[in-house]
Amino acid sequence: MDGHGEMGLIGENFDPGFVGRMKEDGYEIRSESDNFDVASGDDQDAAADGPSKKKKYHRHTPRQIQELESFFKECPHPDEKQRMELSRRLGLEGKQIKFWFQNRRTQMKTQLERHENVILRQENDKLRAENDLLKQAMTTPICNSCGGPAVPGEISYEQHQLRIENARLKDELTRICALTNKFLGRPLSSSGSPIPPHGLNSNLELAVGRNGFGGLNNAGTSLPMGFEFGDGSMMPIVKPMVNEMQYDRSAFVDVALSAMDELMKMAQMDNPLWIKGLGGGMESLNVEEYKRNFSSCIGMKPSSYATEATKATGLVYLRGLALVEALMDANRWVEMFPCMISRAATIDVLSSGTGVTRDNELQVMDAEFQVLSPLVPVRQVRFIRFCKQHSEGVWAVVDVSIDPSQDATDTQMFPNCRRLPSGCVIQDVDTKCSKITWVEHSEYDDSAVHHLLQPLLSSGFGFGAHRWLATLQRQCDCMAILMSQDIPGENNTGITPAGRKSMIKLAQRMTYNFCAGVCASSIHKWDKLSVGNVGEDVRVMTRKNINDPGEPHGVVLSAATSVWMPVTQERLFDFLRDERMRSEWDILSNGGPMQEMVHVAKGMGHGNCVSLLRGSAINANENNMLILQETWSDASGALVVYAPVDISSMSVVMNGGDSAYVALLPSGFAILPGISPSYHGGRSESNGALVKPEIDGSIVSGCLLTVGFQILVNNVPTAKLTVESVETVNNLISCTIQKIKAALTVT
């Protein structure tokens, strides 16, 4: 090594593996931080002319190293102009600057490869341990059905069948006892104690209600969603959409670094890349300026695709590191944005990062993004997620779709959307909050979007930065409220603190399943129906529930549609959430007023809450029914979701019992903004209301209303769906929309 540092090895002869082997042999290898520098361009050219000329090396000063390292964090790929500026400022030759950045990028790539080797060794150890367990199991095989020894010839066929039946009956008895324990609130032995006549079955039937309303399951698991950004254990266990991937990992490193560089430049304040909206709202991309500054790192844009790009900035009551940890965990990410992400899974971890800061962590992920309307297809995206800590208290998390040429799997799996460098820059402001700059940039196939929803997407209110940031702010406010001991305006009569948390978990499961039914995400296996008597814009689907205790067993029918409402979002939301006005549109109210029994606040506004409603009953059976309702409203839209539940089930929940066994099917409304004032071609009224341009050129203010119902049409899972059931739910949607319009005097 001649005493020269690692960064002194440049050009095509630089071998990171050679440096590693020298270190392992006990040699002291010094880096550029030890004030050794690469050779200048002239020296290298001179060395190439012949072996007689001796190479010269020059030391970098500490100031030069500091300047280069600082610039590398901001821009690892400087262009010619930037290199010349550094050369002039630091007194170095242009080739020296160029070779220094080349070697620095190579050093970073080597570090990522080392992390990859550690992960591969761990996976190898895990496989070796599993192999040992399999070998051990093969020495003493047992029957999976009956639990007996799997040695052929020792027992008769009849005895084998009896053992299988005995094992099945034991499992059934254990399951029934466990479910009954949840509802009765006391232990029930499985050793022969009789089950009370009003135990499990009667409660499950009451949870469905006289009209057959009840809940969707959580991706095959009985655990509901949690309200806190904890360890993500409350989220459904989601399997990757593709089990195996083959790709060039080293190429992904270059793409991730390039995407991070683009995100940091686009997130800068007062950037000419962005056009500010009216009133200082959401910013939209200056496409021409963008093309002059960046080139696509994921291939050419398809000719039929449209572009959407937005930026938004705001404060959230959450520390930066806590947000980074939630973003880098797929389950917690979905838990944070339940109405925007239907499912997500980490396919591969290319680099696990350094320490707790998640610096340089690199993952491959699958996700489904949704707008709460059946008229907008779910966006399925496979992308790279890269996290980098730029300085103390400053992080950036960037996503970018995988170039189809780099993915050896089915390139047509995600045909409708491409995610260009998007993400957020997080900066701690103090010990309680952080500043978020969110950038969303996508290309999508707008031909599959209904014309009623196209302005929403093109204006950025569908999948834009404005919606991500508003959702994050509302969720963080919810966490702050729920952690508070004294919440003004909250009616918690008859509910314990543990019951308050259990009730919120149940409401979040209800809302999550409502969104899954409206958007038809792949979290459930829905069968789409085409019936002649159903409206053109009404989507009707069906599925069967056999073994999920979180919803009634049988055939579930889901129907949803979206309509334009020429009233403001605030007026429509206040009308739908008001229990005193519920009889104007809800058939479950039986035409009478409803009373709010429990009110659990989830935000600063009175409308952000979970409520338990009770109406006037016309017969004895309806005295057992309550309405669980969750409502919220923010700048990105509003939601009103409800489901009938029986009193006995909610009594267990409000005393802190497990809410996972409460069977329900959610229905409700999602309110989406009309069209943003910053949308090109859109205008706003003097009062700031959103406006929608009509075909004849007139302007009306309004919003989009999505109506969704999920109904149990038959409690036998093997039953066939009838045309009458489909027509009934179609008429229910039409009647509900007509009643809402009539109550609001909408023509």
Order of alpha helices (4+ residues) and beta strands (2+ residues): alpha-alpha-alpha-alpha-alpha-alpha-alpha-alpha-beta-beta-alpha-beta-alpha-alpha-beta-beta-beta-beta-beta-beta-beta-alpha-alpha-alpha-beta-beta-beta-alpha-beta-beta-beta-beta-alpha-beta-beta-beta-beta-alpha
